[in-house]
Amino acid sequence: MLAALLLVAAPTHARADRGSIDPDPPQATRAEDVTGPTAPATPAQDSGSTTGSSSRPTADDNAPRPAARRGFGGEVRLFGSVHRPAFGLALALDYAWRRAALAVGAELNPYAGEGPGDLVPGALHLFASGEHRIPIGRVVLRQRFAVGPAILLTDALGKPRGAVGLFLEAVPLGLEILTRARRLAVTLDAFTLALSAPVLGDAPLVRYQYRAGGLRF
């Protein structure tokens, strides 16, 4: 009987042992099954493109700014006087540095006559001048002083023609505005004091003038 009980219990124990063993353990879950498909790598952006179009140099930024003229040159000045009515045309040839210029020139300075609308030749001025220049971007601030002889061109004012006197000109403040054209500038001497005295002595002929205007090349 004991042998019969052993025969019955042996198959039951074997089935229990077989049930406790996992036949095939499940494979480890892959990372991509949990996190999903990997997103494609984005290309690195160019560091220059992140700054925006506003920081990129434009054509105007790269364009060279006009520089104040140096070396030999000249200036044509058209001017008028408001204190003692007069008009004039001056031509000067100069040599310019960055902050200074030396020039020689001549100007024709007709006077207003004694009658209304009367205009007489006036005087011819020959001068030498020195100029102090301060360049600021497209503008050059300048101060000029000129001196030379004044030659009377008419005897209509009761003075002898050909008399030689004195010419003085002072420009405490003038502007030279550079243009895009090479070696061309527009000048404005809005506060110019000039003394035209072709006749000196006991009965001098003296004209004080306040002038403005000019063109530099």
JOKAHU-V224298 format. One record per residue. N is the residue number from 0. SS is DSSP state (H for helix, E for strand, L for the rest). PSI is psi as a letter, one per 20 degrees, with the letter a starting at -180 (* if undefined). NEAR is the number of other C-alpha atoms within 8 Angstrom. Layout:
N & SS & PSI & NEAR
N & SS & PSI & NEAR
//
This chain:
0 & L & h & 4
1 & H & h & 5
2 & H & h & 6
3 & H & h & 7
4 & H & h & 8
5 & H & h & 8
6 & H & h & 8
7 & H & h & 8
8 & H & h & 8
9 & H & g & 8
10 & H & h & 8
11 & H & g & 8
12 & H & h & 8
13 & H & h & 8
14 & H & h & 8
15 & H & h & 8
16 & H & h & 8
17 & H & h & 7
18 & H & h & 7
19 & H & i & 6
20 & L & p & 6
21 & L & o & 6
22 & L & g & 4
23 & L & o & 4
24 & L & q & 5
25 & L & q & 4
26 & L & q & 4
27 & L & p & 4
28 & L & p & 6
29 & L & q & 6
30 & H & h & 6
31 & H & h & 8
32 & H & h & 8
33 & H & g & 7
34 & H & i & 7
35 & L & r & 6
36 & L & q & 6
37 & L & p & 6
38 & L & q & 4
39 & L & q & 4
40 & L & p & 4
41 & L & p & 4
42 & L & q & 4
43 & L & p & 4
44 & L & q & 6
45 & L & p & 6
46 & L & h & 6
47 & L & h & 6
48 & H & i & 8
49 & H & i & 7
50 & H & i & 8
51 & L & q & 8
52 & H & i & 6
53 & H & h & 5
54 & H & i & 6
55 & L & p & 6
56 & L & p & 6
57 & L & r & 6
58 & H & h & 6
59 & H & h & 5
60 & H & h & 7
61 & H & i & 7
62 & L & p & 6
63 & L & p & 5
64 & L & q & 6
65 & L & q & 9
66 & L & q & 7
67 & L & p & 9
68 & L & q & 8
69 & L & q & 9
70 & E & b & 7
71 & E & q & 8
72 & E & a & 10
73 & E & r & 10
74 & E & p & 12
75 & E & p & 12
76 & E & p & 11
77 & E & p & 12
78 & E & r & 11
79 & E & q & 12
80 & E & p & 12
81 & L & i & 9
82 & L & f & 7
83 & L & o & 9
84 & L & p & 10
85 & E & r & 12
86 & E & r & 11
87 & E & r & 11
88 & E & p & 11
89 & E & q & 11
90 & E & p & 11
91 & E & q & 11
92 & E & p & 11
93 & E & r & 12
94 & E & p & 11
95 & E & p & 13
96 & L & a & 9
97 & L & h & 10
98 & L & j & 9
99 & E & r & 10
100 & E & q & 12
101 & E & p & 11
102 & E & q & 11
103 & E & q & 11
104 & E & a & 11
105 & E & q & 11
106 & E & q & 11
107 & E & p & 11
108 & E & n & 13
109 & E & q & 12
110 & E & q & 12
111 & E & p & 11
112 & L & a & 10
113 & L & h & 5
114 & L & q & 5
115 & L & p & 5
116 & L & j & 6
117 & L & p & 8
118 & E & p & 8
119 & E & q & 10
120 & E & h & 9
121 & E & c & 11
122 & E & q & 15
123 & E & p & 12
124 & E & p & 13
125 & E & p & 12
126 & E & q & 12
127 & E & q & 11
128 & E & q & 11
129 & E & q & 11
130 & E & p & 11
131 & E & p & 10
132 & E & p & 12
133 & E & n & 9
134 & E & p & 11
135 & E & n & 7
136 & L & c & 7
137 & L & j & 12
138 & E & q & 10
139 & E & o & 14
140 & E & q & 12
141 & E & q & 13
142 & E & p & 12
143 & E & q & 13
144 & E & p & 11
145 & E & q & 12
146 & E & q & 11
147 & E & a & 11
148 & E & q & 12
149 & E & p & 15
150 & E & p & 12
151 & E & p & 15
152 & L & i & 10
153 & L & q & 13
154 & L & j & 9
155 & L & h & 6
156 & L & j & 6
157 & L & j & 5
158 & L & q & 10
159 & L & p & 8
160 & L & q & 8
161 & L & i & 8
162 & L & q & 10
163 & E & p & 10
164 & E & c & 11
165 & E & q & 14
166 & E & p & 17
167 & E & q & 11
168 & E & p & 12
169 & E & p & 11
170 & E & n & 12
171 & E & h & 9
172 & E & p & 12
173 & E & r & 13
174 & E & p & 11
175 & E & o & 13
176 & E & o & 10
177 & E & q & 13
178 & L & r & 10
179 & L & h & 6
180 & L & p & 5
181 & L & p & 6
182 & L & k & 6
183 & L & p & 10
184 & E & q & 11
185 & E & p & 11
186 & E & q & 12
187 & E & o & 10
188 & E & n & 13
189 & E & i & 9
190 & E & n & 11
191 & E & p & 14
192 & E & p & 11
193 & E & q & 12
194 & E & o & 12
195 & E & o & 13
196 & E & m & 13
197 & E & i & 17
198 & E & p & 14
199 & L & r & 11
200 & L & b & 5
201 & L & h & 4
202 & L & m & 6
203 & L & q & 9
204 & E & o & 9
205 & E & p & 10
206 & E & o & 8
207 & E & p & 10
208 & E & q & 15
209 & E & o & 12
210 & E & r & 14
211 & L & q & 13
212 & L & r & 12
213 & L & r & 13
214 & E & p & 11
215 & E & q & 12
216 & L & * & 9
//
